[in-house]
Every structure is written in structure tokens, then in C-alpha cells.
């Protein structure tokens, strides 16, 4: 893999598909809730063969297909996909089933328990869904396909407060599906990703394969053991900053007024709002400072503004922040939305690499 500014990181944050060499020798992966393909690129970087995807959003699926050309592409809700009787035989012999169930109901920035159990639509206007049950549809699919390993990424809000009820249910349902489970809260900035993204990764292994991996005991169960501690040096925004570039629409009026009244110690626009109008608003509009790691990239196009220039991060900078390839074809879709919605490829590549490295006997078994 060629990449500029690798700086000793396992995977480069600035790279291109044109320079990438995907070995596809580690095992077969199928991706659910595939979005624009962030996790898929991570598995590819780690040497896995991603053979297909399931996605509900036609616009995201269009981008995914254009870049990844999956052998099996299922554009439909997971609720109908999981009950299909015509799935290819190859899907019943997966090494990894991957998924990032939509997680806004559990996000620390959202309404949390006020939205639990309610039907909601995504931005592109798909069918109404109860977002907090999609994780269990994913587990149903795992029970049906019986892959060797299951990997599910979600927001850290699942580990906080009343959401722990869902956490316990996730463990219970995976157990009933035939999997032993562990979870890890990981920080992207420790993995060579230029943003402060924190996510929880659930990693499950089929129970009959447990003797092949390291395990630890608690009072009642044998728990799969995997070391997912990463210590890569942080990538400050100054390292990916591209001077003189302004290729995105700006919000004038109040937003520009808040920015013009910023002070060096401010982290977001709310400080100016309080000083000017006595209201703590716009706290989700973060400053990007050159001497700091960028805040979490989200799907909100108005979330990040450079502190030193009145502009948003450019396409090149966003691709670096999210570790998407510089030559990724976003087609006519907003690159900031796709990158913000997706698992950073380098984050997933690190996780997938460690799963294979530490559990290699699982992937070598019966292959």
C-alpha cells in the first residue's frame, strides 16, 4: 500500500484506490448497513475479500456499487433481507459478517431514550424504521448465516445509562444465536485516524470455534479475548491542512457572526452565541484547530469550521479526516455526508487486522 504522510502508522490516512493493492487472502466478508463503503474499505485494506452488501438507501448503495462492484448486492431493508430464502450459498460460508446498525437513537448527541421505540426516517426518506431494533435484525441474520465471526460497530452511547438495558439484550440475543461476545470502546485517534471518533465494537465468535482462540473466564461464561489497544501517534489537523482551498458552501449571517467573535479558548460556536445573545446554542458547530486532532466527523455538513479561516474542511481534508481514499467516487452525493456516516476505513482495517492476527486459527480452519 502506497500512501503519503504515513508517519509510522500501520495504514495511511491519505491514500488512493489507484495505488491500493487488496490481497483478498484473509477470508470472506459480507457487509450490512454498508452505507458508502467505509467498513468495506477497511476490510479490504486488511486483506479480506468483501463479497457483498445489504443497504436500504438507494443513493448510498449507488455510490457503494460504483466503487466496490460487489458480487452480491441487496438493496432492501434488513428486515426483508434476513428472511430471504434465495440467498447465495457463499453467504452461508462467511468468515465475517459485518454491520453498523443505524445508531442515532443511542447517540450522546441525540434525544436518546425519548426516541427509543419510535419509528424514524433517515435523511434520504427511506421507509419508517424503529432504529433501536435494527441491531436485533442483524443478530437474526447472523443466526441464519452462521458466519465464523460477527463484527458490529456502534456509538459509545450504548454503554451509558439506561442504554445498558439494550447492551444486556444484545449479549443475550447473540448467545441465543450461537455466539460468544465481547465489546471494546475504541478511539479512532489512537489508530492513525485524524479525528476524535469513539465507537464501540462488538466482536462475536461462533461457539463451536471457541477452542481455537484465547478466552477468559468470568463467574458464568467463557469470554472471547482479544487485545485491541492501539497507541499510534495522534494526527493533528495541521498535518492534513490544505491552504487556500474553499470548495464548500458557507452559512453566512449568524454563523459568520459567531465565527468572527470567536476567542482562542473557544471550542465551538456556543461561546460566541452566549457572549453576543446570552444563549447557549450552536454547540454542535465545532472549531477545527491546526494544533489539535479534529472533532468527530458527522453527517451534519454544518458541524465543522476551521478556526483560522472562515470555511469548512475541503474535500481533500475530509477524505483525510475520514481516511477515505482521495480518488473515491462520491458521484453526485455530498462527500461530507458519506464520510460522516461511514466507519473510517483505517479504523476498521486496524480492528480487522487484529482479529485475523490474534484469531488466525479460526480463519485457517476448514478453508
Secondary structure, 3 states (H helix, E strand, C coil): CCCECCCCCCCCCECCCCCCCCCCCCCEEEEECCCCCHHHHHHHHCCCEEEEEEECCHHHHHHHHHHHCCCEEEECCHHHHCCCCCCCHHHHHCCEEEECCCCHHHCCCCCHHHCCCCEECCCCCCCCEEHHHHHHHHHHHHHHHCCCEEEEEEEHHHHCHHHHHHHHHHHHHHHHCCEEEEEEEEEHHHCCCCECCEEEEEEEEEHHHHHHCCEEECCCCEEECCCCCCCCCCCCHHHHCCCCCCCCCCCCCHHHHHHHCCCCCCCECHHHHHHHHCCCCCCCCEEECCCCCECCCCCCCCCEEECCCCCCCCHHHHHHHHCCCCCCCCCCCCHHHHHHHCCCHHHHHHHHHHHHHHCHHHHHCCC
